[in-house]
Amino acid sequence: DNPTLKIQIGSHTDARGTDRYNIWLSNRRVKRTLDYLVAKGIDANRLEGEGFGENQLTNECDDHTYCKEEQHRENRRSEFVVIF
């Protein structure tokens, strides 16, 4: 509805897996999110994205901490920021 807005997508993973794998996985998550939005009619020039891997966890579930599956799930996400 507002063709002047831009959207920035940041994708994240949990801390399981290697750093390299998690960067790859979050970049893949960004690409698939961008592809989905473009397929829904959003102009690709209005979109940008970045994969952060496990570098921005939302909780204490790092490589050295035991966490339940629900806690790991909180870190597997894509965040959308509207840029004017």
Phi and psi in radians as a Rosetta constraint file:
Dihedral C 1 N 2 CA 2 C 2 CIRCULARHARMONIC -2.175 0.35
Dihedral N 2 CA 2 C 2 N 3 CIRCULARHARMONIC 1.634 0.35
Dihedral C 2 N 3 CA 3 C 3 CIRCULARHARMONIC -1.237 0.35
Dihedral N 3 CA 3 C 3 N 4 CIRCULARHARMONIC -0.065 0.35
Dihedral C 3 N 4 CA 4 C 4 CIRCULARHARMONIC -1.612 0.35
Dihedral N 4 CA 4 C 4 N 5 CIRCULARHARMONIC -0.236 0.35
Dihedral C 4 N 5 CA 5 C 5 CIRCULARHARMONIC -1.326 0.35
Dihedral N 5 CA 5 C 5 N 6 CIRCULARHARMONIC 2.515 0.35
Dihedral C 5 N 6 CA 6 C 6 CIRCULARHARMONIC -1.985 0.35
Dihedral N 6 CA 6 C 6 N 7 CIRCULARHARMONIC 2.645 0.35
Dihedral C 6 N 7 CA 7 C 7 CIRCULARHARMONIC -2.129 0.35
Dihedral N 7 CA 7 C 7 N 8 CIRCULARHARMONIC 2.268 0.35
Dihedral C 7 N 8 CA 8 C 8 CIRCULARHARMONIC -1.869 0.35
Dihedral N 8 CA 8 C 8 N 9 CIRCULARHARMONIC 2.224 0.35
Dihedral C 8 N 9 CA 9 C 9 CIRCULARHARMONIC -1.954 0.35
Dihedral N 9 CA 9 C 9 N 10 CIRCULARHARMONIC 2.221 0.35
Dihedral C 9 N 10 CA 10 C 10 CIRCULARHARMONIC -2.039 0.35
Dihedral N 10 CA 10 C 10 N 11 CIRCULARHARMONIC 2.146 0.35
Dihedral C 10 N 11 CA 11 C 11 CIRCULARHARMONIC -1.929 0.35
Dihedral N 11 CA 11 C 11 N 12 CIRCULARHARMONIC 2.555 0.35
Dihedral C 11 N 12 CA 12 C 12 CIRCULARHARMONIC -2.368 0.35
Dihedral N 12 CA 12 C 12 N 13 CIRCULARHARMONIC 2.814 0.35
Dihedral C 12 N 13 CA 13 C 13 CIRCULARHARMONIC -2.221 0.35
Dihedral N 13 CA 13 C 13 N 14 CIRCULARHARMONIC 2.996 0.35
Dihedral C 13 N 14 CA 14 C 14 CIRCULARHARMONIC -1.415 0.35
Dihedral N 14 CA 14 C 14 N 15 CIRCULARHARMONIC -3.134 0.35
Dihedral C 14 N 15 CA 15 C 15 CIRCULARHARMONIC -1.522 0.35
Dihedral N 15 CA 15 C 15 N 16 CIRCULARHARMONIC -0.044 0.35
Dihedral C 15 N 16 CA 16 C 16 CIRCULARHARMONIC -1.322 0.35
Dihedral N 16 CA 16 C 16 N 17 CIRCULARHARMONIC 2.546 0.35
Dihedral C 16 N 17 CA 17 C 17 CIRCULARHARMONIC 1.630 0.35
Dihedral N 17 CA 17 C 17 N 18 CIRCULARHARMONIC 2.956 0.35
Dihedral C 17 N 18 CA 18 C 18 CIRCULARHARMONIC -1.342 0.35
Dihedral N 18 CA 18 C 18 N 19 CIRCULARHARMONIC 2.792 0.35
Dihedral C 18 N 19 CA 19 C 19 CIRCULARHARMONIC -1.006 0.35
Dihedral N 19 CA 19 C 19 N 20 CIRCULARHARMONIC -0.760 0.35
Dihedral C 19 N 20 CA 20 C 20 CIRCULARHARMONIC -1.079 0.35
Dihedral N 20 CA 20 C 20 N 21 CIRCULARHARMONIC -0.797 0.35
Dihedral C 20 N 21 CA 21 C 21 CIRCULARHARMONIC -1.095 0.35
Dihedral N 21 CA 21 C 21 N 22 CIRCULARHARMONIC -0.738 0.35
Dihedral C 21 N 22 CA 22 C 22 CIRCULARHARMONIC -1.173 0.35
Dihedral N 22 CA 22 C 22 N 23 CIRCULARHARMONIC -0.602 0.35
Dihedral C 22 N 23 CA 23 C 23 CIRCULARHARMONIC -1.132 0.35
Dihedral N 23 CA 23 C 23 N 24 CIRCULARHARMONIC -0.790 0.35
Dihedral C 23 N 24 CA 24 C 24 CIRCULARHARMONIC -1.022 0.35
Dihedral N 24 CA 24 C 24 N 25 CIRCULARHARMONIC -0.807 0.35
Dihedral C 24 N 25 CA 25 C 25 CIRCULARHARMONIC -1.121 0.35
Dihedral N 25 CA 25 C 25 N 26 CIRCULARHARMONIC -0.759 0.35
Dihedral C 25 N 26 CA 26 C 26 CIRCULARHARMONIC -1.207 0.35
Dihedral N 26 CA 26 C 26 N 27 CIRCULARHARMONIC -0.602 0.35
Dihedral C 26 N 27 CA 27 C 27 CIRCULARHARMONIC -1.145 0.35
Dihedral N 27 CA 27 C 27 N 28 CIRCULARHARMONIC -0.663 0.35
Dihedral C 27 N 28 CA 28 C 28 CIRCULARHARMONIC -1.133 0.35
Dihedral N 28 CA 28 C 28 N 29 CIRCULARHARMONIC -0.692 0.35
Dihedral C 28 N 29 CA 29 C 29 CIRCULARHARMONIC -1.099 0.35
Dihedral N 29 CA 29 C 29 N 30 CIRCULARHARMONIC -0.719 0.35
Dihedral C 29 N 30 CA 30 C 30 CIRCULARHARMONIC -1.074 0.35
Dihedral N 30 CA 30 C 30 N 31 CIRCULARHARMONIC -0.845 0.35
Dihedral C 30 N 31 CA 31 C 31 CIRCULARHARMONIC -1.048 0.35
Dihedral N 31 CA 31 C 31 N 32 CIRCULARHARMONIC -0.779 0.35
Dihedral C 31 N 32 CA 32 C 32 CIRCULARHARMONIC -1.159 0.35
Dihedral N 32 CA 32 C 32 N 33 CIRCULARHARMONIC -0.620 0.35
Dihedral C 32 N 33 CA 33 C 33 CIRCULARHARMONIC -1.154 0.35
Dihedral N 33 CA 33 C 33 N 34 CIRCULARHARMONIC -0.788 0.35
Dihedral C 33 N 34 CA 34 C 34 CIRCULARHARMONIC -1.076 0.35
Dihedral N 34 CA 34 C 34 N 35 CIRCULARHARMONIC -0.791 0.35
Dihedral C 34 N 35 CA 35 C 35 CIRCULARHARMONIC -1.036 0.35
Dihedral N 35 CA 35 C 35 N 36 CIRCULARHARMONIC -0.712 0.35
Dihedral C 35 N 36 CA 36 C 36 CIRCULARHARMONIC -1.097 0.35
Dihedral N 36 CA 36 C 36 N 37 CIRCULARHARMONIC -0.815 0.35
Dihedral C 36 N 37 CA 37 C 37 CIRCULARHARMONIC -1.139 0.35
Dihedral N 37 CA 37 C 37 N 38 CIRCULARHARMONIC -0.690 0.35
Dihedral C 37 N 38 CA 38 C 38 CIRCULARHARMONIC -1.117 0.35
Dihedral N 38 CA 38 C 38 N 39 CIRCULARHARMONIC -0.720 0.35
Dihedral C 38 N 39 CA 39 C 39 CIRCULARHARMONIC -1.105 0.35
Dihedral N 39 CA 39 C 39 N 40 CIRCULARHARMONIC -0.445 0.35
Dihedral C 39 N 40 CA 40 C 40 CIRCULARHARMONIC -1.532 0.35
Dihedral N 40 CA 40 C 40 N 41 CIRCULARHARMONIC 0.057 0.35
Dihedral C 40 N 41 CA 41 C 41 CIRCULARHARMONIC 1.799 0.35
Dihedral N 41 CA 41 C 41 N 42 CIRCULARHARMONIC 0.085 0.35
Dihedral C 41 N 42 CA 42 C 42 CIRCULARHARMONIC -1.418 0.35
Dihedral N 42 CA 42 C 42 N 43 CIRCULARHARMONIC 2.269 0.35
Dihedral C 42 N 43 CA 43 C 43 CIRCULARHARMONIC -1.108 0.35
Dihedral N 43 CA 43 C 43 N 44 CIRCULARHARMONIC 2.230 0.35
Dihedral C 43 N 44 CA 44 C 44 CIRCULARHARMONIC -1.032 0.35
Dihedral N 44 CA 44 C 44 N 45 CIRCULARHARMONIC -0.459 0.35
Dihedral C 44 N 45 CA 45 C 45 CIRCULARHARMONIC -1.191 0.35
Dihedral N 45 CA 45 C 45 N 46 CIRCULARHARMONIC -0.259 0.35
Dihedral C 45 N 46 CA 46 C 46 CIRCULARHARMONIC -1.639 0.35
Dihedral N 46 CA 46 C 46 N 47 CIRCULARHARMONIC 0.037 0.35
Dihedral C 46 N 47 CA 47 C 47 CIRCULARHARMONIC -2.113 0.35
Dihedral N 47 CA 47 C 47 N 48 CIRCULARHARMONIC 2.495 0.35
Dihedral C 47 N 48 CA 48 C 48 CIRCULARHARMONIC -2.526 0.35
Dihedral N 48 CA 48 C 48 N 49 CIRCULARHARMONIC 2.714 0.35
Dihedral C 48 N 49 CA 49 C 49 CIRCULARHARMONIC -2.646 0.35
Dihedral N 49 CA 49 C 49 N 50 CIRCULARHARMONIC 2.792 0.35
Dihedral C 49 N 50 CA 50 C 50 CIRCULARHARMONIC -2.617 0.35
Dihedral N 50 CA 50 C 50 N 51 CIRCULARHARMONIC 2.416 0.35
Dihedral C 50 N 51 CA 51 C 51 CIRCULARHARMONIC -1.698 0.35
Dihedral N 51 CA 51 C 51 N 52 CIRCULARHARMONIC 2.306 0.35
Dihedral C 51 N 52 CA 52 C 52 CIRCULARHARMONIC -1.903 0.35
Dihedral N 52 CA 52 C 52 N 53 CIRCULARHARMONIC -0.067 0.35
Dihedral C 52 N 53 CA 53 C 53 CIRCULARHARMONIC 1.041 0.35
Dihedral N 53 CA 53 C 53 N 54 CIRCULARHARMONIC -2.309 0.35
Dihedral C 53 N 54 CA 54 C 54 CIRCULARHARMONIC -1.788 0.35
Dihedral N 54 CA 54 C 54 N 55 CIRCULARHARMONIC 0.372 0.35
Dihedral C 54 N 55 CA 55 C 55 CIRCULARHARMONIC -1.398 0.35
Dihedral N 55 CA 55 C 55 N 56 CIRCULARHARMONIC -0.227 0.35
Dihedral C 55 N 56 CA 56 C 56 CIRCULARHARMONIC -2.319 0.35
Dihedral N 56 CA 56 C 56 N 57 CIRCULARHARMONIC 1.133 0.35
Dihedral C 56 N 57 CA 57 C 57 CIRCULARHARMONIC -1.184 0.35
Dihedral N 57 CA 57 C 57 N 58 CIRCULARHARMONIC 2.589 0.35
Dihedral C 57 N 58 CA 58 C 58 CIRCULARHARMONIC -1.611 0.35
Dihedral N 58 CA 58 C 58 N 59 CIRCULARHARMONIC -0.087 0.35
Dihedral C 58 N 59 CA 59 C 59 CIRCULARHARMONIC -2.574 0.35
Dihedral N 59 CA 59 C 59 N 60 CIRCULARHARMONIC -2.940 0.35
Dihedral C 59 N 60 CA 60 C 60 CIRCULARHARMONIC -1.473 0.35
Dihedral N 60 CA 60 C 60 N 61 CIRCULARHARMONIC 0.155 0.35
Dihedral C 60 N 61 CA 61 C 61 CIRCULARHARMONIC -1.402 0.35
Dihedral N 61 CA 61 C 61 N 62 CIRCULARHARMONIC 1.174 0.35
Dihedral C 61 N 62 CA 62 C 62 CIRCULARHARMONIC -1.578 0.35
Dihedral N 62 CA 62 C 62 N 63 CIRCULARHARMONIC -2.950 0.35
Dihedral C 62 N 63 CA 63 C 63 CIRCULARHARMONIC -1.126 0.35
Dihedral N 63 CA 63 C 63 N 64 CIRCULARHARMONIC -0.304 0.35
Dihedral C 63 N 64 CA 64 C 64 CIRCULARHARMONIC -1.951 0.35
Dihedral N 64 CA 64 C 64 N 65 CIRCULARHARMONIC 0.140 0.35
Dihedral C 64 N 65 CA 65 C 65 CIRCULARHARMONIC -2.164 0.35
Dihedral N 65 CA 65 C 65 N 66 CIRCULARHARMONIC 2.282 0.35
Dihedral C 65 N 66 CA 66 C 66 CIRCULARHARMONIC -1.309 0.35
Dihedral N 66 CA 66 C 66 N 67 CIRCULARHARMONIC 2.333 0.35
Dihedral C 66 N 67 CA 67 C 67 CIRCULARHARMONIC -2.441 0.35
Dihedral N 67 CA 67 C 67 N 68 CIRCULARHARMONIC 2.667 0.35
Dihedral C 67 N 68 CA 68 C 68 CIRCULARHARMONIC -1.296 0.35
Dihedral N 68 CA 68 C 68 N 69 CIRCULARHARMONIC 2.810 0.35
Dihedral C 68 N 69 CA 69 C 69 CIRCULARHARMONIC -0.972 0.35
Dihedral N 69 CA 69 C 69 N 70 CIRCULARHARMONIC -0.710 0.35
Dihedral C 69 N 70 CA 70 C 70 CIRCULARHARMONIC -1.046 0.35
Dihedral N 70 CA 70 C 70 N 71 CIRCULARHARMONIC -0.625 0.35
Dihedral C 70 N 71 CA 71 C 71 CIRCULARHARMONIC -1.229 0.35
Dihedral N 71 CA 71 C 71 N 72 CIRCULARHARMONIC -0.715 0.35
Dihedral C 71 N 72 CA 72 C 72 CIRCULARHARMONIC -1.094 0.35
Dihedral N 72 CA 72 C 72 N 73 CIRCULARHARMONIC -0.673 0.35
Dihedral C 72 N 73 CA 73 C 73 CIRCULARHARMONIC -1.039 0.35
Dihedral N 73 CA 73 C 73 N 74 CIRCULARHARMONIC -0.586 0.35
Dihedral C 73 N 74 CA 74 C 74 CIRCULARHARMONIC -1.054 0.35
Dihedral N 74 CA 74 C 74 N 75 CIRCULARHARMONIC -0.500 0.35
Dihedral C 74 N 75 CA 75 C 75 CIRCULARHARMONIC -1.480 0.35
Dihedral N 75 CA 75 C 75 N 76 CIRCULARHARMONIC -0.327 0.35
Dihedral C 75 N 76 CA 76 C 76 CIRCULARHARMONIC -1.512 0.35
Dihedral N 76 CA 76 C 76 N 77 CIRCULARHARMONIC 1.764 0.35
Dihedral C 76 N 77 CA 77 C 77 CIRCULARHARMONIC -2.765 0.35
Dihedral N 77 CA 77 C 77 N 78 CIRCULARHARMONIC 2.870 0.35
Dihedral C 77 N 78 CA 78 C 78 CIRCULARHARMONIC -2.144 0.35
Dihedral N 78 CA 78 C 78 N 79 CIRCULARHARMONIC 2.347 0.35
Dihedral C 78 N 79 CA 79 C 79 CIRCULARHARMONIC -1.962 0.35
Dihedral N 79 CA 79 C 79 N 80 CIRCULARHARMONIC 2.477 0.35
Dihedral C 79 N 80 CA 80 C 80 CIRCULARHARMONIC -2.001 0.35
Dihedral N 80 CA 80 C 80 N 81 CIRCULARHARMONIC 2.268 0.35
Dihedral C 80 N 81 CA 81 C 81 CIRCULARHARMONIC -2.137 0.35
Dihedral N 81 CA 81 C 81 N 82 CIRCULARHARMONIC 2.210 0.35
Dihedral C 81 N 82 CA 82 C 82 CIRCULARHARMONIC -1.496 0.35
Dihedral N 82 CA 82 C 82 N 83 CIRCULARHARMONIC 2.212 0.35
Dihedral C 82 N 83 CA 83 C 83 CIRCULARHARMONIC -1.943 0.35
Dihedral N 83 CA 83 C 83 N 84 CIRCULARHARMONIC 2.218 0.35
